[in-house]
Amino acid sequence: MSQNEVPLLEEASPSCTVLAASSGNGAGVAMQGLVGRASEFEGEEAVEADRSTSGQSPQPGQGQAPLFRFGVITDVQHADIPDGASYGGTPRYYRHSLQVLRRAVDSWLQSEPPPAFAVHFGDIVDGYCPREQSEVAVQAVLAQFERLPCRTFHMLGNHCLYNLPRARLNQLLDIPGDADGCSYYSFQPHPRFRFIVLDGYDVSMLGWPPEHPKTALATAILATHNPNENKNSPETLEGPSRRFVMFGGGISDAQLAWLEAELDGAQAAGQRCIVCCHLPLEPASTAPACLLWNYDRVLAVLRAHSCVVATLAGHAHRGGYARDGAGIHHRVLEAALECPHGSDAYGCVDVYADRLVLHGTGLMADAEMAFSTALSQPLSSSL
Ligand SMILES: Nc1ccn([C@@H]2O[C@H](COP(=O)(O)OP(=O)(O)OC[C@H](O)CO)[C@@H](O)[C@H]2O)c(=O)n1
């Protein structure tokens, strides 16, 4: 077993491994198409937004045990500080979010079947957490996940990067990043399913040293697309162009090539893929300011692979859902941080051969996301 392969499940998934990405050292970093070509991002593709999801007729999976179950929660964004609010005035409950997680773990511990793993979709700590208390805040969150007998998979969010260095985050969150500090990887919890975790802040003004080529590239992208003095502000930007804010980020050409190779591998192995990213990927599923900078390029790659069944994201705090023209489900999950005292937002996803069923608790809405069991040709690779 290589250092990038970590066993996850002994019985249920003999082939379960965690595979880290391997990319370059950051020199000559590339991200095609985002500097100096603003106009190409203005055309939004038509997508089918369907909150009722697609499973209307009696389904083969119903009444059967799932192949496996996993727990989901996002944007715990914990800090040991009094309640506050977002920039736009939405209340945020920095201490209570830890209680939401505690109740999530309690419920997963009682769940039958038990979750094979849990996923936190990023922003483990809030940017208002005093820097010197950041590790304590992260450890408090991790202590809850450590009550589970299974592994938790993490990804980086903007608030993680406000508080702690990339390398330290990768260490604390057990993210198998590459030598450059990138944080994308995949894992296979079942022989028929591959999870691909993207690093949405691969190209970003957050988390890289000022002299890093990725900082330079991100600075150029924002200079090209966001005329505001405060680069965190999407003011004056319209539609999907609102995504060009400093609290967003994008995926380098190297990560995109890795994603393509992962999907090729999954397709060849007859596996279904679920793509996870802190930043949402589908415009119809979220507020435009929350989108990944180069979501369009990522979607083109996903839609060219019929093995992709769903994307799951956090960051927007409000839940969202859309099914695109290629049949991929896109679910943005509700944040633990914005649950008023005593309320919850977490869930568990049952995975069947032909569907994902999200059982939400509290503010996290249920979802049923059906897909064909046949690995067909993609509907289109250029939607
Ligand atoms: N118009 C804005 C919006 C935000 N900011 C500043 O940007 C930083 C990040 O914002 P924040 O809302 O905390 O980011 P989250 O990841 O928690 O949430 C993402 C979506 O906004 C959820 O809807 C922060 O410093 C804000 O003050 C800004 O300057 N101008």
The ligand as an ORCA input file, in Angstrom:
! r2SCAN-3c Opt
* xyz 0 1
  N     -20.641     41.425     -0.191
  C     -19.672     40.933      0.598
  C     -19.738     39.627      1.080
  C     -18.733     39.172      1.900
  N     -17.716     39.995      2.246
  C     -16.642     39.505      3.126
  O     -16.123     38.318      2.560
  C     -15.707     37.418      3.574
  C     -16.405     36.085      3.384
  O     -17.810     36.273      3.484
  P     -18.704     35.260      4.291
  O     -20.131     35.581      4.061
  O     -18.241     35.198      5.717
  O     -18.333     33.896      3.553
  P     -18.971     32.476      3.811
  O     -18.060     31.495      3.182
  O     -19.305     32.285      5.267
  O     -20.351     32.499      3.047
  C     -20.404     32.425      1.632
  C     -21.680     33.034      1.148
  O     -21.599     34.444      1.341
  C     -22.881     32.542      1.890
  O     -24.001     33.154      1.354
  C     -16.089     38.060      4.914
  O     -14.947     38.719      5.448
  C     -17.134     39.075      4.520
  O     -17.193     40.172      5.384
  C     -17.666     41.281      1.735
  O     -16.715     42.008      2.035
  N     -18.637     41.729      0.918
*
